[in-house]
Amino acid sequence: MKSLSGLDATFLYLETPEMPMHVGSFNLCELPPGFKGSFHKQVKAHIARRVHLAPVFSRQLVFMPFDLGHPLWVEAESVDVDFHVRRADPAKKGFADDAGAGAGAVRAIAWRAD
């Protein structure tokens, strides 16, 4: 267990549905030439196999009873790779022209305290 720093806690306390303060990313990948199979499934499997190598990605926040201190980082029982790695269909009409909307949709996902 490790307590959240004052600065990190401040960002957490200031977060609202209208003003997300968490970090997210939107990646648009081009398939390697001659690739066969599901790139999305392979990426998820690769991340699932390696997530233990970066402990920061396998932590979750636990709030102190009665808010007596900043939340704590604890080791998560599992990482929901399906939640964190999602697929959008670039073949969909207008997708490339509206990639900004895809990034916005990622940012609009509410932070989960589970």
C-alpha positions in Angstrom: 0.0 0.0 0.0 1.1 3.5 -0.8 -0.7 6.7 -0.1 -1.5 9.0 -3.0 0.7 12.1 -3.1 -1.0 15.4 -2.2 -0.8 16.5 -5.9 -2.3 13.2 -7.2 -5.0 13.4 -4.6 -5.9 16.9 -5.6 -6.4 15.8 -9.2 -8.6 13.0 -8.0 -10.7 15.3 -5.8 -11.1 17.9 -8.6 -12.3 15.3 -11.1 -16.0 15.5 -12.2 -17.9 13.9 -15.1 -17.5 17.2 -16.9 -13.8 17.6 -16.1 -12.0 14.3 -16.2 -8.5 14.6 -14.6 -7.3 11.1 -15.4 -5.0 10.1 -18.2 -6.1 8.1 -21.3 -5.0 7.4 -24.8 -6.4 6.7 -28.2 -4.1 4.8 -30.6 -4.7 4.3 -34.3 -2.6 1.3 -35.5 -1.8 0.2 -39.0 -1.6 -3.6 -39.5 1.7 -5.0 -40.5 1.9 -6.1 -44.2 0.5 -9.6 -44.6 -0.9 -9.8 -41.0 -3.5 -12.5 -40.5 -5.8 -12.9 -37.5 -7.1 -10.5 -34.9 -4.6 -7.7 -34.2 -6.9 -6.5 -31.3 -6.9 -10.0 -29.7 -3.1 -10.3 -30.0 -2.5 -6.9 -28.5 -4.8 -7.7 -25.6 -3.0 -11.0 -25.0 0.4 -9.3 -25.2 -0.6 -6.7 -22.6 -2.2 -9.3 -20.3 1.1 -11.4 -20.4 3.2 -8.3 -19.6 1.1 -6.2 -17.2 2.8 -7.7 -14.2 6.1 -6.2 -15.4 4.8 -2.6 -14.7 3.3 -2.6 -11.3 1.8 0.9 -11.8 -0.7 -0.8 -14.2 -1.9 -3.3 -11.7 -2.8 -1.0 -8.9 -6.2 0.3 -7.8 -7.3 3.1 -5.4 -8.8 2.3 -2.1 -10.4 5.2 -0.2 -9.8 5.7 3.5 -12.7 5.3 5.9 -14.4 8.6 6.6 -11.9 10.2 4.3 -9.3 10.4 7.1 -6.4 10.5 4.6 -5.7 10.4 0.9 -6.6 7.2 -1.0 -4.2 4.4 -1.1 -2.7 2.5 -4.0 -3.1 -1.3 -3.5 -2.3 -4.2 -5.7 -5.4 -5.1 -7.8 -6.6 -8.7 -7.8 -6.8 -8.6 -11.5 -6.6 -6.2 -14.4 -9.6 -6.0 -16.8 -7.7 -5.8 -20.1 -11.0 -5.9 -22.0 -12.1 -2.7 -20.3 -8.8 -0.9 -20.9 -8.1 -2.1 -24.5 -11.0 -1.5 -26.8 -11.4 -1.8 -30.6 -13.0 0.7 -32.9 -13.7 -0.1 -36.5 -11.6 2.1 -38.8 -13.4 0.7 -41.8 -16.5 2.5 -40.5 -17.5 5.4 -42.7 -16.1 8.7 -41.4 -13.9 7.1 -38.8 -10.6 8.6 -40.0 -12.2 12.0 -40.4 -13.6 11.8 -36.9 -10.7 10.2 -35.0 -10.9 13.2 -32.6 -14.4 12.0 -31.6 -13.0 8.6 -30.8 -10.4 10.1 -28.5 -13.1 12.2 -26.9 -15.2 9.1 -26.3 -12.2 7.5 -24.4 -11.9 10.6 -22.2 -15.6 10.6 -21.5 -15.5 7.2 -19.8 -16.0 7.8 -16.2 -13.2 6.8 -13.8 -14.1 3.5 -12.1 -13.4 3.0 -8.4 -13.5 -0.7 -8.5 
